[in-house]
Amino acid sequence: MKKFYVELKKVVDDSYYIEIGHDLIDTLVRDIKNGLVPSAKRYAVVTDSNVKGLYADVVLESLKEAGMKADLFVFPAGEKSKTRETKAKIEDEMLSLGCRRDCCVIAVGGGVVTDLAGFIAGTFGRGVPFINYATTLLSAADASVGGKTAVDTPLATNLIGLFNQPERIYIDIDAWKTLPKRELSSGLAETIKHAILADNEFFCYLENNIEKVFDFNTEVCEHIAEKNCEIKYQVVMKDEREKGLREILNLGHTVGRAIETVSDYRLLHGEAVSIGLVAEVKLAKSLGLASDDDESRVISLLKRAGLPITIPDYIDKCELVKKLYTDKKVRDGKLRFVIQDGIGKIKEFDDGNFAKEIAEEDIAKIIYSE
C-alpha cells in the first residue's frame, strides 16, 4: 500500500473596501470599468422584486451603457425566498444565459439578496467574484459585511451556506429614503446590538439621536453606517470564520432567529432580533451581568426605534423553546448564549469562550414571562 501526501498550503488575501456614500451607482460602474474585477467578462445582477425597479434596473442599464455585458436575475422579495430552491433557479437561469466562470455577481438589495447572491457566487463555477450594493439599513449594519452567505431551510435560518468575501461593498445611504419605516426600524435592531456588544459611547449616541434616523439626518445616518461597519469589521478581522470571538455578533440571535422561524417570517429579522435582545438582557440580569438600569435602557431604546419588545401572542412558546436547539451555537445538544456585560461589552468566560451554556429551564422561564 502506498500513501501520498498532497501539500496544499496557500495564503489568501480576502481584504476589501467598504464605500459609504450617497447615490453610488455611478461610482460602482466607474470602479468596474477601472478594473475592480479584472477577470469578469459579464455581470449577473441579482435582486428582489422590491428593489428591481428602484435600483437594480438602473444598475443594469448603467453597466450596459458602459459597454458591459450584464443580465438581471430577480426573485420574489422576502425571507421566504432565501432558499436552496431559489438559489438553484437563479443558477439555472445564469447557466442558460451563458454565464460561466468569467462572470461576476452583483447583489443589489438588502440582507436576503446579499446572503443569497453571495452564496450563489461562492458555488457557481466553483466560485466567482461578487460585489454587494446594499440598499437597506439592515444590510448596511449586518448582512453585507463579514462574508457570511447562506440560505434558510424549514428547520432553521442560515444553516446552509459558506464564508465568502466580496470584492467590494457599496452602502448607499440615499437608498434608505425608499424604505418603509418598519424596514428602517428593523435595521436599527442590528445597530443597537452592535452598540450593546462593543461601544457604550455609541449606545449613548443612539439614545440621543435615534429619532433623527427616521428624518434621514445626513450626519446621523452616515455616523451610524460608519460605526456599524467599524464595530463589525473589528470583530470579523480577528475571527473571520467564527471560531470564537465572532460569536459575539450573535447577541440576541439565539432567541431572535428562533422567533423569526416560528413566526413563519411574519416578523422581520430585526424585529425578531429586538425581542431576542430583550430576552438576552433579562438573562444577563439574572446572571448578575446587567443591572436594572441596563435592562431599562436597552428596552427603552428598542421601543423608541419602533421595534417590538415582547413575543407576539400568535407564537407558540413551547415550539419556540424547542426551536432554540437549531441555533448554530448549540454544542453537544446544549444551548449556548452570548451574554452582554453591562452595555458596551460582551462577557468572556473563564474557558476563553464568548458563549455560555444555559439550561433550557432558565431561558424558558424568561420566554414564558414575556
TORKOL-4160 file (C-alpha; in steps of 0.2 Angstrom, whole numbers, padded with zeros to 4 digits, m for minus):
370
<pt num="1" X="0000" Y="0000" Z="0000"/>
<pt num="2" X="0006" Y="0017" Z="m0004"/>
<pt num="3" X="0002" Y="0034" Z="0004"/>
<pt num="4" X="0003" Y="0051" Z="m0004"/>
<pt num="5" X="0004" Y="0067" Z="0005"/>
<pt num="6" X="m0004" Y="0081" Z="m0005"/>
<pt num="7" X="0003" Y="0098" Z="0001"/>
<pt num="8" X="m0009" Y="0112" Z="m0002"/>
<pt num="9" X="m0004" Y="0127" Z="0008"/>
<pt num="10" X="m0009" Y="0145" Z="0002"/>
<pt num="11" X="m0011" Y="0162" Z="0009"/>
<pt num="12" X="m0027" Y="0171" Z="0004"/>
<pt num="13" X="m0030" Y="0190" Z="0005"/>
<pt num="14" X="m0049" Y="0192" Z="0006"/>
<pt num="15" X="m0047" Y="0211" Z="0010"/>
<pt num="16" X="m0059" Y="0223" Z="0003"/>
<pt num="17" X="m0065" Y="0241" Z="0004"/>
<pt num="18" X="m0082" Y="0247" Z="0010"/>
<pt num="19" X="m0088" Y="0263" Z="0002"/>
<pt num="20" X="m0101" Y="0273" Z="0011"/>
<pt num="21" X="m0110" Y="0287" Z="0002"/>
<pt num="22" X="m0125" Y="0294" Z="m0007"/>
<pt num="23" X="m0131" Y="0288" Z="m0025"/>
<pt num="24" X="m0116" Y="0276" Z="m0028"/>
<pt num="25" X="m0122" Y="0268" Z="m0044"/>
<pt num="26" X="m0110" Y="0279" Z="m0055"/>
<pt num="27" X="m0096" Y="0275" Z="m0043"/>
<pt num="28" X="m0099" Y="0256" Z="m0044"/>
<pt num="29" X="m0099" Y="0257" Z="m0063"/>
<pt num="30" X="m0083" Y="0268" Z="m0064"/>
<pt num="31" X="m0074" Y="0256" Z="m0052"/>
<pt num="32" X="m0079" Y="0241" Z="m0063"/>
<pt num="33" X="m0073" Y="0250" Z="m0078"/>
<pt num="34" X="m0056" Y="0254" Z="m0069"/>
<pt num="35" X="m0053" Y="0235" Z="m0066"/>
<pt num="36" X="m0061" Y="0231" Z="m0049"/>
<pt num="37" X="m0065" Y="0214" Z="m0056"/>
<pt num="38" X="m0052" Y="0211" Z="m0070"/>
<pt num="39" X="m0057" Y="0193" Z="m0073"/>
<pt num="40" X="m0075" Y="0197" Z="m0076"/>
<pt num="41" X="m0082" Y="0197" Z="m0094"/>
<pt num="42" X="m0100" Y="0198" Z="m0089"/>
<pt num="43" X="m0111" Y="0203" Z="m0074"/>
<pt num="44" X="m0125" Y="0194" Z="m0066"/>
<pt num="45" X="m0136" Y="0207" Z="m0056"/>
<pt num="46" X="m0146" Y="0198" Z="m0043"/>
<pt num="47" X="m0160" Y="0207" Z="m0034"/>
<pt num="48" X="m0178" Y="0205" Z="m0027"/>
<pt num="49" X="m0194" Y="0211" Z="m0034"/>
<pt num="50" X="m0195" Y="0226" Z="m0022"/>
<pt num="51" X="m0178" Y="0233" Z="m0027"/>
<pt num="52" X="m0179" Y="0229" Z="m0046"/>
<pt num="53" X="m0187" Y="0245" Z="m0051"/>
<pt num="54" X="m0179" Y="0256" Z="m0038"/>
<pt num="55" X="m0161" Y="0252" Z="m0041"/>
<pt num="56" X="m0157" Y="0235" Z="m0050"/>
<pt num="57" X="m0164" Y="0241" Z="m0066"/>
<pt num="58" X="m0153" Y="0257" Z="m0065"/>
<pt num="59" X="m0138" Y="0247" Z="m0061"/>
<pt num="60" X="m0141" Y="0235" Z="m0076"/>
<pt num="61" X="m0143" Y="0249" Z="m0088"/>
<pt num="62" X="m0128" Y="0259" Z="m0082"/>
<pt num="63" X="m0117" Y="0243" Z="m0084"/>
<pt num="64" X="m0124" Y="0241" Z="m0102"/>
<pt num="65" X="m0122" Y="0259" Z="m0106"/>
<pt num="66" X="m0104" Y="0257" Z="m0101"/>
<pt num="67" X="m0101" Y="0243" Z="m0113"/>
<pt num="68" X="m0103" Y="0229" Z="m0102"/>
<pt num="69" X="m0112" Y="0213" Z="m0104"/>
<pt num="70" X="m0125" Y="0211" Z="m0090"/>
<pt num="71" X="m0141" Y="0201" Z="m0086"/>
<pt num="72" X="m0154" Y="0204" Z="m0072"/>
<pt num="73" X="m0160" Y="0190" Z="m0061"/>
<pt num="74" X="m0175" Y="0193" Z="m0050"/>
<pt num="75" X="m0183" Y="0183" Z="m0036"/>
<pt num="76" X="m0199" Y="0187" Z="m0025"/>
<pt num="77" X="m0195" Y="0199" Z="m0011"/>
<pt num="78" X="m0194" Y="0192" Z="0007"/>
<pt num="79" X="m0186" Y="0180" Z="0018"/>
<pt num="80" X="m0196" Y="0165" Z="0012"/>
<pt num="81" X="m0187" Y="0166" Z="m0005"/>
<pt num="82" X="m0170" Y="0164" Z="0004"/>
<pt num="83" X="m0170" Y="0145" Z="0000"/>
<pt num="84" X="m0160" Y="0132" Z="m0009"/>
<pt num="85" X="m0174" Y="0131" Z="m0022"/>
<pt num="86" X="m0172" Y="0150" Z="m0026"/>
<pt num="87" X="m0153" Y="0148" Z="m0027"/>
<pt num="88" X="m0155" Y="0133" Z="m0040"/>
<pt num="89" X="m0167" Y="0143" Z="m0050"/>
<pt num="90" X="m0156" Y="0158" Z="m0052"/>
<pt num="91" X="m0141" Y="0147" Z="m0056"/>
<pt num="92" X="m0150" Y="0138" Z="m0069"/>
<pt num="93" X="m0155" Y="0155" Z="m0077"/>
<pt num="94" X="m0137" Y="0161" Z="m0076"/>
<pt num="95" X="m0131" Y="0145" Z="m0085"/>
<pt num="96" X="m0145" Y="0146" Z="m0098"/>
<pt num="97" X="m0139" Y="0164" Z="m0102"/>
<pt num="98" X="m0121" Y="0159" Z="m0104"/>
<pt num="99" X="m0114" Y="0164" Z="m0088"/>
<pt num="100" X="m0098" Y="0154" Z="m0084"/>
<pt num="101" X="m0083" Y="0156" Z="m0073"/>
<pt num="102" X="m0079" Y="0173" Z="m0081"/>
<pt num="103" X="m0094" Y="0181" Z="m0073"/>
<pt num="104" X="m0096" Y="0192" Z="m0058"/>
<pt num="105" X="m0111" Y="0193" Z="m0047"/>
<pt num="106" X="m0118" Y="0210" Z="m0041"/>
<pt num="107" X="m0130" Y="0209" Z="m0027"/>
<pt num="108" X="m0142" Y="0224" Z="m0026"/>
<pt num="109" X="m0153" Y="0225" Z="m0011"/>
<pt num="110" X="m0155" Y="0220" Z="0007"/>
<pt num="111" X="m0149" Y="0206" Z="0018"/>
<pt num="112" X="m0159" Y="0192" Z="0009"/>
<pt num="113" X="m0152" Y="0197" Z="m0008"/>
<pt num="114" X="m0134" Y="0199" Z="m0002"/>
<pt num="115" X="m0135" Y="0182" Z="0008"/>
<pt num="116" X="m0142" Y="0173" Z="m0007"/>
<pt num="117" X="m0131" Y="0181" Z="m0021"/>
<pt num="118" X="m0115" Y="0179" Z="m0011"/>
<pt num="119" X="m0119" Y="0160" Z="m0008"/>
<pt num="120" X="m0123" Y="0158" Z="m0027"/>
<pt num="121" X="m0106" Y="0167" Z="m0031"/>
<pt num="122" X="m0097" Y="0155" Z="m0019"/>
<pt num="123" X="m0103" Y="0139" Z="m0028"/>
<pt num="124" X="m0106" Y="0145" Z="m0046"/>
<pt num="125" X="m0092" Y="0138" Z="m0057"/>
<pt num="126" X="m0084" Y="0133" Z="m0040"/>
<pt num="127" X="m0083" Y="0151" Z="m0036"/>
<pt num="128" X="m0084" Y="0168" Z="m0045"/>
<pt num="129" X="m0082" Y="0186" Z="m0038"/>
<pt num="130" X="m0096" Y="0196" Z="m0031"/>
<pt num="131" X="m0100" Y="0214" Z="m0026"/>
<pt num="132" X="m0113" Y="0220" Z="m0013"/>
<pt num="133" X="m0123" Y="0235" Z="m0017"/>
<pt num="134" X="m0133" Y="0237" Z="0000"/>
<pt num="135" X="m0149" Y="0247" Z="m0001"/>
<pt num="136" X="m0156" Y="0244" Z="0017"/>
<pt num="137" X="m0150" Y="0249" Z="0034"/>
<pt num="138" X="m0151" Y="0231" Z="0039"/>
<pt num="139" X="m0139" Y="0225" Z="0026"/>
<pt num="140" X="m0128" Y="0240" Z="0029"/>
<pt num="141" X="m0127" Y="0236" Z="0048"/>
<pt num="142" X="m0126" Y="0217" Z="0046"/>
<pt num="143" X="m0129" Y="0206" Z="0031"/>
<pt num="144" X="m0117" Y="0214" Z="0018"/>
<pt num="145" X="m0102" Y="0215" Z="0029"/>
<pt num="146" X="m0092" Y="0200" Z="0035"/>
<pt num="147" X="m0094" Y="0187" Z="0021"/>
<pt num="148" X="m0107" Y="0176" Z="0029"/>
<pt num="149" X="m0118" Y="0169" Z="0015"/>
<pt num="150" X="m0132" Y="0157" Z="0017"/>
<pt num="151" X="m0150" Y="0151" Z="0014"/>
<pt num="152" X="m0164" Y="0146" Z="0026"/>
<pt num="153" X="m0172" Y="0128" Z="0027"/>
<pt num="154" X="m0188" Y="0123" Z="0035"/>
<pt num="155" X="m0179" Y="0119" Z="0051"/>
<pt num="156" X="m0169" Y="0135" Z="0054"/>
<pt num="157" X="m0162" Y="0151" Z="0046"/>
<pt num="158" X="m0144" Y="0152" Z="0039"/>
<pt num="159" X="m0138" Y="0134" Z="0042"/>
<pt num="160" X="m0133" Y="0131" Z="0024"/>
<pt num="161" X="m0120" Y="0142" Z="0017"/>
<pt num="162" X="m0102" Y="0147" Z="0017"/>
<pt num="163" X="m0090" Y="0161" Z="0021"/>
<pt num="164" X="m0087" Y="0171" Z="0005"/>
<pt num="165" X="m0080" Y="0188" Z="0005"/>
<pt num="166" X="m0085" Y="0201" Z="m0008"/>
<pt num="167" X="m0073" Y="0211" Z="m0020"/>
<pt num="168" X="m0081" Y="0227" Z="m0013"/>
<pt num="169" X="m0096" Y="0234" Z="m0003"/>
<pt num="170" X="m0106" Y="0249" Z="m0008"/>
<pt num="171" X="m0118" Y="0256" Z="0006"/>
<pt num="172" X="m0130" Y="0269" Z="m0002"/>
<pt num="173" X="m0137" Y="0279" Z="0012"/>
<pt num="174" X="m0149" Y="0288" Z="m0001"/>
<pt num="175" X="m0157" Y="0271" Z="m0003"/>
<pt num="176" X="m0164" Y="0272" Z="0015"/>
<pt num="177" X="m0176" Y="0285" Z="0010"/>
<pt num="178" X="m0185" Y="0272" Z="m0001"/>
<pt num="179" X="m0188" Y="0261" Z="0014"/>
<pt num="180" X="m0204" Y="0259" Z="0024"/>
<pt num="181" X="m0202" Y="0265" Z="0042"/>
<pt num="182" X="m0204" Y="0246" Z="0048"/>
<pt num="183" X="m0188" Y="0242" Z="0037"/>
<pt num="184" X="m0178" Y="0256" Z="0045"/>
<pt num="185" X="m0183" Y="0250" Z="0062"/>
<pt num="186" X="m0178" Y="0233" Z="0058"/>
<pt num="187" X="m0161" Y="0239" Z="0053"/>
<pt num="188" X="m0159" Y="0249" Z="0069"/>
<pt num="189" X="m0160" Y="0232" Z="0079"/>
<pt num="190" X="m0144" Y="0227" Z="0072"/>
<pt num="191" X="m0137" Y="0244" Z="0075"/>
<pt num="192" X="m0142" Y="0244" Z="0093"/>
<pt num="193" X="m0135" Y="0226" Z="0095"/>
<pt num="194" X="m0118" Y="0232" Z="0089"/>
<pt num="195" X="m0118" Y="0246" Z="0102"/>
<pt num="196" X="m0123" Y="0234" Z="0116"/>
<pt num="197" X="m0109" Y="0222" Z="0112"/>
<pt num="198" X="m0095" Y="0234" Z="0109"/>
<pt num="199" X="m0097" Y="0253" Z="0112"/>
<pt num="200" X="m0106" Y="0261" Z="0126"/>
<pt num="201" X="m0102" Y="0278" Z="0119"/>
<pt num="202" X="m0111" Y="0273" Z="0103"/>
<pt num="203" X="m0126" Y="0267" Z="0113"/>
<pt num="204" X="m0127" Y="0284" Z="0121"/>
<pt num="205" X="m0126" Y="0292" Z="0104"/>
<pt num="206" X="m0141" Y="0282" Z="0098"/>
<pt num="207" X="m0150" Y="0287" Z="0114"/>
<pt num="208" X="m0148" Y="0305" Z="0109"/>
<pt num="209" X="m0151" Y="0303" Z="0091"/>
<pt num="210" X="m0162" Y="0288" Z="0086"/>
<pt num="211" X="m0177" Y="0298" Z="0080"/>
<pt num="212" X="m0166" Y="0308" Z="0068"/>
<pt num="213" X="m0163" Y="0292" Z="0058"/>
<pt num="214" X="m0182" Y="0292" Z="0053"/>
<pt num="215" X="m0179" Y="0310" Z="0047"/>
<pt num="216" X="m0164" Y="0305" Z="0037"/>
<pt num="217" X="m0152" Y="0317" Z="0045"/>
<pt num="218" X="m0137" Y="0315" Z="0035"/>
<pt num="219" X="m0124" Y="0317" Z="0049"/>
<pt num="220" X="m0133" Y="0304" Z="0060"/>
<pt num="221" X="m0136" Y="0291" Z="0046"/>
<pt num="222" X="m0118" Y="0292" Z="0040"/>
<pt num="223" X="m0111" Y="0290" Z="0058"/>
<pt num="224" X="m0122" Y="0275" Z="0061"/>
<pt num="225" X="m0117" Y="0267" Z="0044"/>
<pt num="226" X="m0098" Y="0270" Z="0048"/>
<pt num="227" X="m0100" Y="0264" Z="0066"/>
<pt num="228" X="m0109" Y="0248" Z="0061"/>
<pt num="229" X="m0095" Y="0244" Z="0049"/>
<pt num="230" X="m0081" Y="0248" Z="0061"/>
<pt num="231" X="m0088" Y="0238" Z="0075"/>
<pt num="232" X="m0092" Y="0223" Z="0064"/>
<pt num="233" X="m0075" Y="0223" Z="0054"/>
<pt num="234" X="m0065" Y="0224" Z="0070"/>
<pt num="235" X="m0073" Y="0208" Z="0076"/>
<pt num="236" X="m0073" Y="0199" Z="0058"/>
<pt num="237" X="m0054" Y="0204" Z="0056"/>
<pt num="238" X="m0050" Y="0194" Z="0071"/>
<pt num="239" X="m0061" Y="0179" Z="0068"/>
<pt num="240" X="m0067" Y="0178" Z="0050"/>
<pt num="241" X="m0073" Y="0160" Z="0051"/>
<pt num="242" X="m0082" Y="0162" Z="0068"/>
<pt num="243" X="m0071" Y="0150" Z="0078"/>
<pt num="244" X="m0073" Y="0160" Z="0094"/>
<pt num="245" X="m0074" Y="0179" Z="0095"/>
<pt num="246" X="m0086" Y="0182" Z="0081"/>
<pt num="247" X="m0100" Y="0173" Z="0090"/>
<pt num="248" X="m0102" Y="0189" Z="0100"/>
<pt num="249" X="m0111" Y="0196" Z="0084"/>
<pt num="250" X="m0125" Y="0183" Z="0088"/>
<pt num="251" X="m0130" Y="0193" Z="0103"/>
<pt num="252" X="m0149" Y="0192" Z="0104"/>
<pt num="253" X="m0150" Y="0180" Z="0089"/>
<pt num="254" X="m0152" Y="0163" Z="0098"/>
<pt num="255" X="m0170" Y="0168" Z="0103"/>
<pt num="256" X="m0171" Y="0180" Z="0088"/>
<pt num="257" X="m0168" Y="0168" Z="0075"/>
<pt num="258" X="m0180" Y="0155" Z="0083"/>
<pt num="259" X="m0194" Y="0168" Z="0084"/>
<pt num="260" X="m0191" Y="0173" Z="0066"/>
<pt num="261" X="m0193" Y="0155" Z="0060"/>
<pt num="262" X="m0208" Y="0151" Z="0072"/>
<pt num="263" X="m0217" Y="0167" Z="0066"/>
<pt num="264" X="m0216" Y="0160" Z="0048"/>
<pt num="265" X="m0206" Y="0176" Z="0044"/>
<pt num="266" X="m0221" Y="0187" Z="0049"/>
<pt num="267" X="m0208" Y="0196" Z="0059"/>
<pt num="268" X="m0194" Y="0205" Z="0050"/>
<pt num="269" X="m0176" Y="0199" Z="0055"/>
<pt num="270" X="m0173" Y="0215" Z="0065"/>
<pt num="271" X="m0190" Y="0214" Z="0074"/>
<pt num="272" X="m0186" Y="0196" Z="0079"/>
<pt num="273" X="m0168" Y="0201" Z="0085"/>
<pt num="274" X="m0176" Y="0215" Z="0095"/>
<pt num="275" X="m0186" Y="0203" Z="0105"/>
<pt num="276" X="m0171" Y="0192" Z="0107"/>
<pt num="277" X="m0161" Y="0206" Z="0114"/>
<pt num="278" X="m0174" Y="0209" Z="0127"/>
<pt num="279" X="m0173" Y="0191" Z="0132"/>
<pt num="280" X="m0154" Y="0192" Z="0132"/>
<pt num="281" X="m0153" Y="0207" Z="0143"/>
<pt num="282" X="m0165" Y="0199" Z="0155"/>
<pt num="283" X="m0154" Y="0183" Z="0155"/>
<pt num="284" X="m0139" Y="0194" Z="0158"/>
<pt num="285" X="m0148" Y="0202" Z="0173"/>
<pt num="286" X="m0152" Y="0185" Z="0180"/>
<pt num="287" X="m0133" Y="0181" Z="0180"/>
<pt num="288" X="m0128" Y="0197" Z="0188"/>
<pt num="289" X="m0120" Y="0204" Z="0172"/>
<pt num="290" X="m0133" Y="0218" Z="0168"/>
<pt num="291" X="m0142" Y="0230" Z="0180"/>
<pt num="292" X="m0160" Y="0235" Z="0181"/>
<pt num="293" X="m0154" Y="0252" Z="0173"/>
<pt num="294" X="m0146" Y="0242" Z="0159"/>
<pt num="295" X="m0162" Y="0232" Z="0155"/>
<pt num="296" X="m0172" Y="0248" Z="0156"/>
<pt num="297" X="m0161" Y="0257" Z="0144"/>
<pt num="298" X="m0160" Y="0243" Z="0131"/>
<pt num="299" X="m0179" Y="0241" Z="0131"/>
<pt num="300" X="m0182" Y="0259" Z="0130"/>
<pt num="301" X="m0170" Y="0262" Z="0115"/>
<pt num="302" X="m0178" Y="0247" Z="0106"/>
<pt num="303" X="m0196" Y="0254" Z="0109"/>
<pt num="304" X="m0190" Y="0271" Z="0103"/>
<pt num="305" X="m0183" Y="0263" Z="0087"/>
<pt num="306" X="m0201" Y="0257" Z="0083"/>
<pt num="307" X="m0196" Y="0239" Z="0087"/>
<pt num="308" X="m0206" Y="0225" Z="0097"/>
<pt num="309" X="m0201" Y="0220" Z="0114"/>
<pt num="310" X="m0212" Y="0206" Z="0118"/>
<pt num="311" X="m0216" Y="0189" Z="0110"/>
<pt num="312" X="m0232" Y="0191" Z="0099"/>
<pt num="313" X="m0247" Y="0181" Z="0105"/>
<pt num="314" X="m0248" Y="0170" Z="0089"/>
<pt num="315" X="m0231" Y="0162" Z="0093"/>
<pt num="316" X="m0232" Y="0145" Z="0102"/>
<pt num="317" X="m0219" Y="0147" Z="0116"/>
<pt num="318" X="m0217" Y="0129" Z="0118"/>
<pt num="319" X="m0212" Y="0127" Z="0100"/>
<pt num="320" X="m0201" Y="0142" Z="0102"/>
<pt num="321" X="m0191" Y="0134" Z="0116"/>
<pt num="322" X="m0188" Y="0119" Z="0105"/>
<pt num="323" X="m0183" Y="0129" Z="0090"/>
<pt num="324" X="m0168" Y="0136" Z="0101"/>
<pt num="325" X="m0159" Y="0120" Z="0098"/>
<pt num="326" X="m0157" Y="0123" Z="0079"/>
<pt num="327" X="m0146" Y="0138" Z="0083"/>
<pt num="328" X="m0128" Y="0136" Z="0076"/>
<pt num="329" X="m0120" Y="0139" Z="0093"/>
<pt num="330" X="m0128" Y="0123" Z="0101"/>
<pt num="331" X="m0114" Y="0111" Z="0106"/>
<pt num="332" X="m0117" Y="0093" Z="0111"/>
<pt num="333" X="m0135" Y="0097" Z="0112"/>
<pt num="334" X="m0133" Y="0111" Z="0124"/>
<pt num="335" X="m0140" Y="0129" Z="0122"/>
<pt num="336" X="m0126" Y="0142" Z="0122"/>
<pt num="337" X="m0129" Y="0161" Z="0123"/>
<pt num="338" X="m0119" Y="0176" Z="0120"/>
<pt num="339" X="m0122" Y="0187" Z="0135"/>
<pt num="340" X="m0119" Y="0206" Z="0137"/>
<pt num="341" X="m0108" Y="0213" Z="0152"/>
<pt num="342" X="m0117" Y="0229" Z="0155"/>
<pt num="343" X="m0118" Y="0240" Z="0140"/>
<pt num="344" X="m0104" Y="0241" Z="0128"/>
<pt num="345" X="m0096" Y="0224" Z="0132"/>
<pt num="346" X="m0098" Y="0205" Z="0130"/>
<pt num="347" X="m0094" Y="0193" Z="0144"/>
<pt num="348" X="m0079" Y="0182" Z="0141"/>
<pt num="349" X="m0080" Y="0167" Z="0151"/>
<pt num="350" X="m0065" Y="0158" Z="0160"/>
<pt num="351" X="m0063" Y="0145" Z="0146"/>
<pt num="352" X="m0060" Y="0159" Z="0134"/>
<pt num="353" X="m0077" Y="0157" Z="0126"/>
<pt num="354" X="m0089" Y="0171" Z="0122"/>
<pt num="355" X="m0105" Y="0160" Z="0124"/>
<pt num="356" X="m0111" Y="0151" Z="0139"/>
<pt num="357" X="m0121" Y="0135" Z="0142"/>
<pt num="358" X="m0138" Y="0140" Z="0148"/>
<pt num="359" X="m0151" Y="0127" Z="0155"/>
<pt num="360" X="m0167" Y="0126" Z="0145"/>
<pt num="361" X="m0177" Y="0129" Z="0160"/>
<pt num="362" X="m0168" Y="0145" Z="0163"/>
<pt num="363" X="m0171" Y="0153" Z="0146"/>
<pt num="364" X="m0189" Y="0145" Z="0146"/>
<pt num="365" X="m0193" Y="0155" Z="0162"/>
<pt num="366" X="m0188" Y="0171" Z="0153"/>
<pt num="367" X="m0198" Y="0167" Z="0137"/>
<pt num="368" X="m0213" Y="0162" Z="0146"/>
<pt num="369" X="m0213" Y="0178" Z="0157"/>
<pt num="370" X="m0214" Y="0189" Z="0141"/>
